[in-house]
């Protein structure tokens, strides 16, 4: 989504992502969005039936920027004077309202939570969803001050790709053939080195053998493993664990996830009213549409032939949760109609699209709700106390973006090997 392929200019996420892309020989396939590109500089909110550019730079902060009633400079000044929070965790909405005011909380942070997590800012945890903001307040009392003081601590880059990304201030990245090239290249890389990759073999259960090894039960067979690294959703793993790991299963089962419908639309002879990465939609404006990404602006190389204007509409939130709970048939036609209505209303794309792809991703984005850190701590304590040969990785724990998941996998390998994978 809005944060799914962002390339943050910090380590270790930048390092992990850059190293993997280079190791897989994909450097020449990388499509960067550089800092001076409209997709890097311009992002919008759709509020009150209109698109509003999010302010950037000092001038943007000093003057009124609808939909905000006052210059965001005043929200920043308010933030600098607020005392440090005393709670061990807090919802994103509460944190933003306390430090930056109700408008920033209900418009900007509400939209951001929907764009990144397809979630509710009044339920999501600031400590787990935006740890840099939480730590900035804890360490420096002020979020803005903490982020400024921590901005220059990026370690020396150790690859040509990372140096290029830093020098050009990449804000997002993709691959020429789409991000699916990444797992495809990874599989090729592994199989060429003798690693077996099993497809269509869902795990049905895990059980510990007398010698401390795992028996992994598959649909029609089984295998044994000295150690298991699990990157499947936490709630799914909870159902596979043996009875003796019941406390761990309870902690993992509490990490829920939400579904998102992704609708790709392509239009011929159409034009966007603005140029940028895309726009987000606060829940107060439209409970079903999370946001729209302007794919052709960021990555025109992927427009195909004949080229056309491509946008991606993200549907989810309370609207989709209500549909799922009511037993409504979640058809492609329903999502396509809803996406086309959003594109027409919010972007003026009123003609019928020439192409449309609809994918419903069930329970695809984990929700780091209030107290998520305690669930992780409980899981880690159980694993350590019982010395289970099991390592947790993936989107369920400490980051849902592509870069987060790459770093999670690297850390899992380090914990098992006791050293860096390439050292």
Secondary structure as the mmCIF struct_conf table of DSSP 4:
data_model
#
loop_
_struct_conf.conf_type_id
_struct_conf.id
_struct_conf.beg_label_comp_id
_struct_conf.beg_label_asym_id
_struct_conf.beg_label_seq_id
_struct_conf.end_label_comp_id
_struct_conf.end_label_asym_id
_struct_conf.end_label_seq_id
TURN_TY1_P TURN_TY1_P1 UNK A 2 UNK A 5
STRN STRN1 UNK A 6 UNK A 6
BEND BEND1 UNK A 9 UNK A 10
TURN_TY1_P TURN_TY1_P2 UNK A 11 UNK A 12
HELX_RH_AL_P HELX_RH_AL_P1 UNK A 13 UNK A 23
TURN_TY1_P TURN_TY1_P3 UNK A 24 UNK A 25
HELX_RH_3T_P HELX_RH_3T_P1 UNK A 27 UNK A 29
STRN STRN2 UNK A 30 UNK A 33
TURN_TY1_P TURN_TY1_P4 UNK A 35 UNK A 36
BEND BEND2 UNK A 37 UNK A 37
HELX_RH_AL_P HELX_RH_AL_P2 UNK A 38 UNK A 41
STRN STRN3 UNK A 43 UNK A 47
TURN_TY1_P TURN_TY1_P5 UNK A 48 UNK A 49
STRN STRN4 UNK A 50 UNK A 53
HELX_LH_PP_P HELX_LH_PP_P1 UNK A 54 UNK A 55
HELX_RH_AL_P HELX_RH_AL_P3 UNK A 57 UNK A 62
BEND BEND3 UNK A 63 UNK A 63
TURN_TY1_P TURN_TY1_P6 UNK A 66 UNK A 67
BEND BEND4 UNK A 68 UNK A 70
HELX_RH_AL_P HELX_RH_AL_P4 UNK A 72 UNK A 81
BEND BEND5 UNK A 82 UNK A 82
HELX_LH_PP_P HELX_LH_PP_P2 UNK A 83 UNK A 85
BEND BEND6 UNK A 87 UNK A 88
STRN STRN5 UNK A 91 UNK A 91
HELX_RH_AL_P HELX_RH_AL_P5 UNK A 92 UNK A 100
HELX_RH_AL_P HELX_RH_AL_P6 UNK A 102 UNK A 103
HELX_RH_PI_P HELX_RH_PI_P1 UNK A 104 UNK A 109
HELX_RH_AL_P HELX_RH_AL_P7 UNK A 110 UNK A 117
BEND BEND7 UNK A 118 UNK A 118
TURN_TY1_P TURN_TY1_P7 UNK A 121 UNK A 123
STRN STRN6 UNK A 124 UNK A 125
HELX_RH_AL_P HELX_RH_AL_P8 UNK A 126 UNK A 129
BEND BEND8 UNK A 130 UNK A 130
HELX_RH_AL_P HELX_RH_AL_P9 UNK A 131 UNK A 140
BEND BEND9 UNK A 141 UNK A 141
HELX_RH_AL_P HELX_RH_AL_P10 UNK A 143 UNK A 150
TURN_TY1_P TURN_TY1_P8 UNK A 151 UNK A 152
HELX_LH_PP_P HELX_LH_PP_P3 UNK A 154 UNK A 157
BEND BEND10 UNK A 159 UNK A 159
HELX_RH_AL_P HELX_RH_AL_P11 UNK A 160 UNK A 168
TURN_TY1_P TURN_TY1_P9 UNK A 169 UNK A 169
STRN STRN7 UNK A 172 UNK A 175
TURN_TY1_P TURN_TY1_P10 UNK A 176 UNK A 177
TURN_TY1_P TURN_TY1_P11 UNK A 179 UNK A 179
HELX_RH_AL_P HELX_RH_AL_P12 UNK A 180 UNK A 191
TURN_TY1_P TURN_TY1_P12 UNK A 192 UNK A 194
BEND BEND11 UNK A 200 UNK A 200
STRN STRN8 UNK A 203 UNK A 208
TURN_TY1_P TURN_TY1_P13 UNK A 210 UNK A 211
BEND BEND12 UNK A 212 UNK A 212
STRN STRN9 UNK A 214 UNK A 218
BEND BEND13 UNK A 219 UNK A 220
STRN STRN10 UNK A 222 UNK A 225
BEND BEND14 UNK A 226 UNK A 226
STRN STRN11 UNK A 228 UNK A 230
BEND BEND15 UNK A 232 UNK A 232
HELX_RH_AL_P HELX_RH_AL_P13 UNK A 234 UNK A 240
BEND BEND16 UNK A 241 UNK A 241
HELX_RH_3T_P HELX_RH_3T_P2 UNK A 243 UNK A 245
HELX_RH_AL_P HELX_RH_AL_P14 UNK A 246 UNK A 253
TURN_TY1_P TURN_TY1_P14 UNK A 254 UNK A 254
STRN STRN12 UNK A 257 UNK A 267
BEND BEND17 UNK A 268 UNK A 269
BEND BEND18 UNK A 273 UNK A 274
BEND BEND19 UNK A 276 UNK A 277
STRN STRN13 UNK A 278 UNK A 280
TURN_TY1_P TURN_TY1_P15 UNK A 283 UNK A 285
BEND BEND20 UNK A 287 UNK A 288
STRN STRN14 UNK A 289 UNK A 293
HELX_RH_AL_P HELX_RH_AL_P15 UNK A 295 UNK A 298
HELX_RH_3T_P HELX_RH_3T_P3 UNK A 300 UNK A 302
BEND BEND21 UNK A 303 UNK A 303
BEND BEND22 UNK A 305 UNK A 306
STRN STRN15 UNK A 309 UNK A 315
HELX_RH_AL_P HELX_RH_AL_P16 UNK A 317 UNK A 326
TURN_TY1_P TURN_TY1_P16 UNK A 327 UNK A 327
HELX_RH_AL_P HELX_RH_AL_P17 UNK A 332 UNK A 347
BEND BEND23 UNK A 351 UNK A 351
HELX_LH_PP_P HELX_LH_PP_P4 UNK A 352 UNK A 353
BEND BEND24 UNK A 354 UNK A 354
STRN STRN16 UNK A 355 UNK A 366
STRN STRN17 UNK A 369 UNK A 369
TURN_TY1_P TURN_TY1_P17 UNK A 370 UNK A 371
HELX_RH_AL_P HELX_RH_AL_P18 UNK A 372 UNK A 386
TURN_TY1_P TURN_TY1_P18 UNK A 387 UNK A 387
BEND BEND25 UNK A 389 UNK A 389
STRN STRN18 UNK A 390 UNK A 392
BEND BEND26 UNK A 394 UNK A 394
TURN_TY1_P TURN_TY1_P19 UNK A 395 UNK A 397
BEND BEND27 UNK A 398 UNK A 398
BEND BEND28 UNK A 401 UNK A 401
HELX_RH_AL_P HELX_RH_AL_P19 UNK A 402 UNK A 417
BEND BEND29 UNK A 418 UNK A 419
TURN_TY1_P TURN_TY1_P20 UNK A 421 UNK A 422
#
